[in-house]
Amino acid sequence: MRCLNTGLRHSAFHMAKTVYNWSKDLIVCTNGKKILTVEQMNMLQRKGIKVYEQKIKSLIGGNGSLEAVIFEDGEEVKRNGGFLTPEWIQATTFGQSLGCKTHELGGIITDQFGRTNIEGIYAAGDTSVIAPSQVIIAAAEGSSAAMGVNTDLSQDDFN
Ligand SMILES: Cc1cc2nc3c(=O)[nH]c(=O)nc-3n(C[C@H](O)[C@H](O)[C@H](O)COP(=O)(O)OP(=O)(O)OC[C@H]3O[C@@H](n4cnc5c(N)ncnc54)[C@H](O)[C@@H]3O)c2cc1C
């Protein structure tokens, strides 16, 4: 498959390595952004993955299939499949409003039992871990946070 990967920030490099498992005919488009380090560019180049840093004008195709990428400078590259790397952001900021500390992606920092830096506030799932986010991880974190809540409430009786 002639494949395209277009994405933002460091996740684009990660995605390029993942997609390379499936297709060796791969290009990376950063859509006008300089998001890859020189080291990353060299690594991709050594694998024959060309990086296009110019802005994309359009993606063309038919019947739901990609056929080519057209760049703003007029260059056209034939492709028949592609992956987009989205940028993840937290949908809500109520954690910050409550004074909870967050990490660089905006998730609420917790210990392994969902405790935040604010006593009585626990977090689990996508509010704390935005990537990788999976239902099974969120459910497991919810279970751990429930243990944290129960442990702390039980402990209260002995304080
Ligand atoms: C496009 C997409 C595809 C995905 N595909 C997969 C997949 O294939 N497999 C997989 O395992 N995971 C997948 N995930 C991730 C998975 O959906 C999440 O990790 C999981 O749903 C997180 O569960 P959660 O309970 O933490 O949050 P959520 O499921 O987001 O639940 C939070 C709930 O809180 C509600 N809420 C928000 N703010 C407030 C408020 N102020 N007051 C009251 N309620 C509020 C929301 O409406 C929502 O119902 C995908 C996620 C996305 C976005």
The ligand as an SDF file (V2000), in Angstrom:
LIG
                    3D

 53 58  0  0  0  0  0  0  0  0999 V2000
  -12.6680    8.4710   18.7480 C   0  0  0  0  0  0  0  0  0  0  0  0
  -12.3020    7.5470   19.8760 C   0  0  0  0  0  0  0  0  0  0  0  0
  -12.1590    6.1970   19.6030 C   0  0  0  0  0  0  0  0  0  0  0  0
  -11.8240    5.3170   20.6410 C   0  0  0  0  0  0  0  0  0  0  0  0
  -11.7070    3.9870   20.3610 N   0  0  0  0  0  0  0  0  0  0  0  0
  -11.4600    3.1280   21.3640 C   0  0  0  0  0  0  0  0  0  0  0  0
  -11.4050    1.7250   21.1130 C   0  0  0  0  0  0  0  0  0  0  0  0
  -11.5630    1.2540   20.0020 O   0  0  0  0  0  0  0  0  0  0  0  0
  -11.1590    0.8940   22.1610 N   0  0  0  0  0  0  0  0  0  0  0  0
  -10.9800    1.3710   23.4320 C   0  0  0  0  0  0  0  0  0  0  0  0
  -10.7770    0.5800   24.3530 O   0  0  0  0  0  0  0  0  0  0  0  0
  -11.0320    2.7110   23.6910 N   0  0  0  0  0  0  0  0  0  0  0  0
  -11.2690    3.5890   22.6950 C   0  0  0  0  0  0  0  0  0  0  0  0
  -11.3280    4.9300   22.9540 N   0  0  0  0  0  0  0  0  0  0  0  0
  -11.0180    5.4230   24.3070 C   0  0  0  0  0  0  0  0  0  0  0  0
  -12.1910    5.2000   25.2590 C   0  0  0  0  0  0  0  0  0  0  0  0
  -13.3940    5.6560   24.6590 O   0  0  0  0  0  0  0  0  0  0  0  0
  -11.9120    6.0060   26.5480 C   0  0  0  0  0  0  0  0  0  0  0  0
  -10.6270    5.6940   27.0320 O   0  0  0  0  0  0  0  0  0  0  0  0
  -12.9390    5.6860   27.6100 C   0  0  0  0  0  0  0  0  0  0  0  0
  -14.2430    5.9390   27.1490 O   0  0  0  0  0  0  0  0  0  0  0  0
  -12.6520    6.5290   28.8540 C   0  0  0  0  0  0  0  0  0  0  0  0
  -13.6650    6.3110   29.7930 O   0  0  0  0  0  0  0  0  0  0  0  0
  -13.9500    7.4050   30.9010 P   0  0  0  0  0  0  0  0  0  0  0  0
  -15.0430    6.8510   31.7390 O   0  0  0  0  0  0  0  0  0  0  0  0
  -12.6640    7.8050   31.5490 O   0  0  0  0  0  0  0  0  0  0  0  0
  -14.4380    8.7040   30.1080 O   0  0  0  0  0  0  0  0  0  0  0  0
  -15.7120    8.8940   29.1910 P   0  0  0  0  0  0  0  0  0  0  0  0
  -16.1260    7.6090   28.5390 O   0  0  0  0  0  0  0  0  0  0  0  0
  -15.3780   10.0550   28.3030 O   0  0  0  0  0  0  0  0  0  0  0  0
  -16.8540    9.2840   30.2180 O   0  0  0  0  0  0  0  0  0  0  0  0
  -16.8840   10.5490   30.8380 C   0  0  0  0  0  0  0  0  0  0  0  0
  -18.3270   10.9360   30.9840 C   0  0  0  0  0  0  0  0  0  0  0  0
  -18.4060   12.1050   31.8070 O   0  0  0  0  0  0  0  0  0  0  0  0
  -19.3410   12.9810   31.2470 C   0  0  0  0  0  0  0  0  0  0  0  0
  -18.9990   14.3470   31.6910 N   0  0  0  0  0  0  0  0  0  0  0  0
  -18.0090   15.1580   31.2560 C   0  0  0  0  0  0  0  0  0  0  0  0
  -18.0030   16.3270   31.9300 N   0  0  0  0  0  0  0  0  0  0  0  0
  -19.0050   16.2430   32.8150 C   0  0  0  0  0  0  0  0  0  0  0  0
  -19.5230   17.1330   33.8240 C   0  0  0  0  0  0  0  0  0  0  0  0
  -18.9910   18.3250   34.0180 N   0  0  0  0  0  0  0  0  0  0  0  0
  -20.5730   16.7200   34.5400 N   0  0  0  0  0  0  0  0  0  0  0  0
  -21.1350   15.4810   34.3570 C   0  0  0  0  0  0  0  0  0  0  0  0
  -20.6900   14.6050   33.4360 N   0  0  0  0  0  0  0  0  0  0  0  0
  -19.6490   14.9790   32.6720 C   0  0  0  0  0  0  0  0  0  0  0  0
  -19.2180   12.7830   29.7560 C   0  0  0  0  0  0  0  0  0  0  0  0
  -20.3830   13.1910   29.0850 O   0  0  0  0  0  0  0  0  0  0  0  0
  -19.0100   11.2710   29.6760 C   0  0  0  0  0  0  0  0  0  0  0  0
  -20.2110   10.5700   29.5920 O   0  0  0  0  0  0  0  0  0  0  0  0
  -11.6490    5.8220   21.9550 C   0  0  0  0  0  0  0  0  0  0  0  0
  -11.8000    7.1810   22.2000 C   0  0  0  0  0  0  0  0  0  0  0  0
  -12.1200    8.0440   21.1750 C   0  0  0  0  0  0  0  0  0  0  0  0
  -12.3060    9.5140   21.4800 C   0  0  0  0  0  0  0  0  0  0  0  0
  1  2  1  0
  2  3  1  0
  2 52  2  0
  3  4  2  0
  4  5  1  0
  4 50  1  0
  5  6  2  0
  6  7  1  0
  6 13  1  0
  7  8  2  0
  7  9  1  0
  9 10  1  0
 10 11  2  0
 10 12  1  0
 12 13  2  0
 13 14  1  0
 14 15  1  0
 14 50  1  0
 15 16  1  0
 16 17  1  0
 16 18  1  0
 18 19  1  0
 18 20  1  0
 20 21  1  0
 20 22  1  0
 22 23  1  0
 23 24  1  0
 24 25  2  0
 24 26  1  0
 24 27  1  0
 27 28  1  0
 28 29  2  0
 28 30  1  0
 28 31  1  0
 31 32  1  0
 32 33  1  0
 33 34  1  0
 33 48  1  0
 34 35  1  0
 35 36  1  0
 35 46  1  0
 36 37  1  0
 36 45  1  0
 37 38  2  0
 38 39  1  0
 39 40  1  0
 39 45  2  0
 40 41  1  0
 40 42  2  0
 42 43  1  0
 43 44  2  0
 44 45  1  0
 46 47  1  0
 46 48  1  0
 48 49  1  0
 50 51  2  0
 51 52  1  0
 52 53  1  0
M  END
$$$$
